[in-house]
Amino acid sequence: MSPAKSHAADKQRLVSVTLDEASIGRSNPDVEHEREVAIYDLLEMNSFKPVGHDGGPYALHLSINGNRLVFDIRLEDGTPVVAHLFSLSPLRRIVKDYYMICDSYYQAIRTATPDKIEAIDMGRRGIHNDGSNILVERLKDKVAVDIDTARRLFTLICVLHWKG
């Protein structure tokens, strides 16, 4: 990668992600673990560029306000860039399906056969991919993200729904 491309990539990324504690509260250990892993993985590798803005790297604060998902995007130093509000309605069904299959997965890993665990996990990954693709589509005019970034953001959106 050329130095110019490397510098641009360093600017088009998230360096901080926080979730609004009032929106999420605390939950069970499995959900908390998913949250921590998603944030860690997201910060390790991501591609995140608000459309029309070239000044990153960025800090993202996610919250839920009524029936809206809030993406509060700031520069690393806290300077506001933009806040986008998205209706949660297009994601509600898939988040519910994902939550249900994750619950089945967590129960299965404690008692089920490896074949059953693998089958549930394949279904879980499929629903997760569907949610990630919907998220890429919903964000496309506001924030450019790659599919791996969308996958981790989808996990965090699900965590926002999994209130204690």
C-alpha positions in Angstrom: 0.0 0.0 0.0 1.4 3.4 -0.9 2.0 5.9 1.9 -0.8 8.2 0.5 -3.3 5.3 0.5 -2.2 4.2 4.0 -2.6 7.8 5.3 -6.1 8.0 3.8 -7.1 4.6 5.3 -5.9 5.8 8.7 -8.3 8.7 8.5 -11.3 6.6 7.2 -11.7 4.5 10.3 -13.2 4.3 13.8 -10.9 4.7 16.7 -13.6 4.8 19.4 -17.0 3.3 19.8 -19.3 3.8 22.7 -22.8 2.6 23.4 -25.3 4.7 25.3 -25.7 3.0 28.7 -29.2 4.5 29.1 -30.2 2.7 25.8 -28.7 -0.6 26.6 -28.5 -1.1 30.4 -26.8 -4.3 31.5 -27.6 -7.8 30.2 -26.6 -11.4 30.5 -22.9 -12.4 30.3 -23.4 -13.8 26.7 -24.7 -10.5 25.4 -22.0 -8.6 27.3 -19.4 -10.8 25.8 -20.8 -10.3 22.2 -20.7 -6.5 22.8 -17.1 -6.5 24.0 -15.9 -8.7 21.2 -17.7 -6.7 18.5 -16.2 -3.4 19.8 -12.7 -4.9 20.1 -12.9 -6.4 16.6 -14.4 -3.3 15.1 -11.6 -1.1 16.5 -9.0 -3.5 15.3 -10.1 -3.4 11.7 -12.7 -1.2 10.1 -13.5 1.1 7.2 -15.7 4.0 8.1 -16.1 7.2 6.2 -19.0 9.6 6.5 -20.1 10.7 3.0 -18.7 14.1 2.2 -16.2 14.2 5.1 -12.5 13.5 4.8 -11.2 14.5 8.3 -11.1 11.3 10.4 -10.3 9.2 12.3 -13.7 9.0 13.9 -15.4 8.3 17.2 -18.9 6.8 17.1 -21.5 6.9 19.8 -24.5 4.6 19.2 -27.8 5.0 21.0 -31.5 4.4 20.6 -33.9 7.4 20.8 -37.5 6.2 20.5 -37.7 4.1 17.3 -34.5 5.6 15.9 -30.9 4.4 15.9 -28.6 7.4 16.5 -25.1 7.4 14.9 -23.4 10.3 16.6 -20.1 10.7 14.6 -17.3 12.8 15.9 -13.6 13.3 15.2 -11.2 11.5 17.5 -10.9 14.7 19.6 -14.6 15.0 20.1 -15.4 17.6 17.5 -18.9 16.9 16.1 -19.0 15.7 12.4 -22.6 14.6 11.9 -25.4 12.7 13.6 -27.6 10.4 11.6 -30.9 9.0 12.8 -32.2 5.8 11.2 -35.6 4.1 11.6 -35.2 0.8 13.4 -38.3 -0.6 11.7 -36.4 -2.2 8.7 -34.1 -4.0 11.2 -36.6 -4.9 13.8 -37.6 -8.3 12.4 -34.0 -9.4 11.6 -32.8 -8.3 15.0 -35.6 -10.3 16.6 -34.7 -13.4 14.5 -31.0 -12.9 15.3 -31.7 -12.6 19.0 -33.8 -15.8 19.0 -31.2 -17.9 17.1 -28.4 -16.5 19.4 -30.4 -17.6 22.4 -30.8 -21.1 20.9 -27.1 -21.1 20.1 -26.1 -20.2 23.7 -28.4 -22.9 25.0 -27.1 -25.4 22.5 -23.4 -24.9 23.3 -24.0 -26.0 26.8 -25.9 -29.2 26.0 -26.2 -30.1 22.3 -24.2 -32.3 20.0 -21.5 -30.7 17.9 -23.6 -31.3 14.7 -26.6 -29.4 16.2 -24.4 -26.5 17.4 -22.9 -26.2 13.9 -26.3 -26.2 12.3 -27.6 -23.5 14.6 -24.4 -21.5 14.1 -24.7 -21.6 10.3 -28.2 -20.2 10.7 -27.0 -17.6 13.1 -24.3 -16.5 10.6 -26.8 -16.4 7.8 -29.1 -14.1 9.7 -26.2 -12.0 10.8 -25.1 -11.6 7.1 -28.6 -10.6 6.1 -28.7 -7.9 8.8 -25.2 -6.7 7.8 -26.3 -6.3 4.2 -29.4 -4.4 5.2 -27.2 -2.1 7.3 -24.8 -1.5 4.4 -27.8 -0.5 2.2 -29.3 1.8 4.9 -25.9 3.5 5.5 -24.8 3.9 1.8 -25.8 7.5 1.3 -24.5 8.6 4.8 -21.5 6.5 5.8 -19.4 4.2 3.6 -18.5 1.0 5.4 -17.2 -2.4 4.3 -19.0 -5.6 5.0 -16.8 -6.6 8.0 -17.5 -3.2 9.6 -21.2 -3.6 8.9 -21.2 -7.0 10.6 -19.7 -5.7 13.8 -22.0 -2.7 13.7 -25.0 -5.0 13.3 -23.9 -6.9 16.4 -23.8 -3.7 18.4 -27.2 -2.7 17.1 -28.5 -6.0 18.3 -26.9 -5.4 21.7 -28.7 -2.1 21.9 -32.0 -4.2 21.6 -30.9 -6.8 24.2 -31.7 -4.7 27.3 -31.3 -6.5 30.6 
